[in-house]
Amino acid sequence: MSQFTPKQAITALRSKARTGDFWFNCLLYFCLSLALWPVTSWFAQSAHAQSRLLHALLILLAACALLVRFHGVKIENPLSLNKPARQYLWAAFGLLAISFLLRKFWHTESSGLQLLLSLIPIPAYCCALASVVLFILGPSAARIARTVSGSLCAFLLLSILKQPLDWPLRSIAGQCSGFILKVLGNSVELGLHQSTDLPPKLILLVNSHPFHVASECNGFGVILTSLLIVLILSIYRKLSPLKTICYLGLGLALGFTFNTVRIVCIVLLAPSLMEHYHLMHEIIGTLTYWGCLVLVWLILKGPTSEVSVKKPAAVN
């Protein structure tokens, strides 16, 4: 077992390419990728249309890369369908088969059950990803495979909630930021502005200055990313369910708090920086967004340097 290097990967590929099993396994993964293409296409379109989902995905990948970078990935018998890779592969095919059979033979009018059926391909997608990681790196990468697939599954499931949670999160963010602004001595009113030709707008009126509490103000992006970082580190560190739930609550609270701080800062600075409003808006948003994520990473003791491995004592 040795440290993963590109040279070793190329050597393993040349060796495995001479065997029939390798190409048969590649065919299995190719068929699986075709079956899961609708999920890939749906997510690609969603991420392209919603920058917050794309940012959350990039941060998810960066967090996983940090775990690989600082803790290292050892490879053992790469590019082979080892036992854990085979288990995840059959799990993915099994979930897809269950989804197909239920859609084919079980007709239901319940919207809840239809939603449940539509969600089955997501864990199948994540099982497939775990299988690919284990196929490429070997069974010793099981910890990384669980971390990546589990956090991606949570990310895809939570991203579906963006639309239903938009208005509730906006309303809560407006009320909390309005309360803080009132405490700071400002005149605050929160109301819904409706127009015949346009969708309704949530308006925060502060000292006679109107601010539109838009969809970007709901805090979904920073909350989602905070929860993902908590989940990544909880899975990787093998925390107990109780600790994971507590840390998820903390991540939720921090994400919401930093979003509220963002709104309050923008409202307070806007009257004196109206000529540079958009620049100020982006700077405050970036600082609060990354400040929250860094704080979550540090609280959960995410790796910031390579873990030193103690050498065994010499035997005299």
Rosetta blueprint (number, residue, H / E / L):
1 M L
2 S E
3 Q E
4 F L
5 T L
6 P H
7 K H
8 Q H
9 A H
10 I H
11 T H
12 A H
13 L H
14 R H
15 S H
16 K H
17 A L
18 R L
19 T L
20 G H
21 D H
22 F H
23 W H
24 F H
25 N H
26 C H
27 L H
28 L H
29 Y H
30 F H
31 C H
32 L H
33 S H
34 L H
35 A H
36 L L
37 W H
38 P H
39 V H
40 T H
41 S H
42 W H
43 F H
44 A H
45 Q H
46 S H
47 A H
48 H H
49 A H
50 Q L
51 S H
52 R H
53 L H
54 L H
55 H H
56 A H
57 L H
58 L H
59 I H
60 L H
61 L H
62 A H
63 A H
64 C H
65 A H
66 L H
67 L H
68 V H
69 R H
70 F H
71 H H
72 G L
73 V L
74 K E
75 I E
76 E L
77 N L
78 P L
79 L L
80 S L
81 L L
82 N L
83 K H
84 P H
85 A H
86 R H
87 Q H
88 Y H
89 L H
90 W H
91 A H
92 A H
93 F H
94 G H
95 L H
96 L H
97 A H
98 I H
99 S H
100 F H
101 L H
102 L H
103 R H
104 K H
105 F H
106 W L
107 H L
108 T L
109 E L
110 S L
111 S H
112 G H
113 L H
114 Q H
115 L H
116 L H
117 L H
118 S H
119 L H
120 I L
121 P H
122 I H
123 P H
124 A H
125 Y H
126 C H
127 C H
128 A H
129 L H
130 A H
131 S H
132 V H
133 V H
134 L H
135 F H
136 I H
137 L H
138 G L
139 P H
140 S H
141 A H
142 A H
143 R H
144 I H
145 A H
146 R H
147 T H
148 V H
149 S H
150 G H
151 S H
152 L H
153 C H
154 A H
155 F H
156 L H
157 L H
158 L H
159 S H
160 I L
161 L L
162 K H
163 Q H
164 P H
165 L H
166 D H
167 W H
168 P H
169 L H
170 R H
171 S H
172 I H
173 A H
174 G H
175 Q H
176 C H
177 S H
178 G H
179 F H
180 I H
181 L H
182 K H
183 V H
184 L L
185 G L
186 N L
187 S L
188 V E
189 E E
190 L E
191 G E
192 L E
193 H E
194 Q L
195 S L
196 T L
197 D L
198 L L
199 P L
200 P L
201 K E
202 L E
203 I E
204 L E
205 L E
206 V E
207 N L
208 S L
209 H E
210 P E
211 F E
212 H E
213 V L
214 A L
215 S H
216 E H
217 C H
218 N L
219 G L
220 F H
221 G H
222 V H
223 I H
224 L H
225 T H
226 S H
227 L H
228 L H
229 I H
230 V H
231 L H
232 I H
233 L H
234 S H
235 I H
236 Y H
237 R L
238 K L
239 L L
240 S L
241 P H
242 L H
243 K H
244 T H
245 I H
246 C H
247 Y H
248 L H
249 G H
250 L H
251 G H
252 L H
253 A H
254 L H
255 G H
256 F H
257 T H
258 F H
259 N H
260 T H
261 V H
262 R H
263 I H
264 V H
265 C H
266 I H
267 V H
268 L H
269 L H
270 A H
271 P H
272 S H
273 L L
274 M H
275 E H
276 H H
277 Y H
278 H H
279 L H
280 M H
281 H H
282 E H
283 I H
284 I H
285 G H
286 T H
287 L H
288 T H
289 Y H
290 W H
291 G H
292 C H
293 L H
294 V H
295 L H
296 V H
297 W H
298 L H
299 I H
300 L L
301 K L
302 G L
303 P L
304 T L
305 S L
306 E L
307 V L
308 S L
309 V L
310 K L
311 K L
312 P L
313 A L
314 A L
315 V L
316 N L
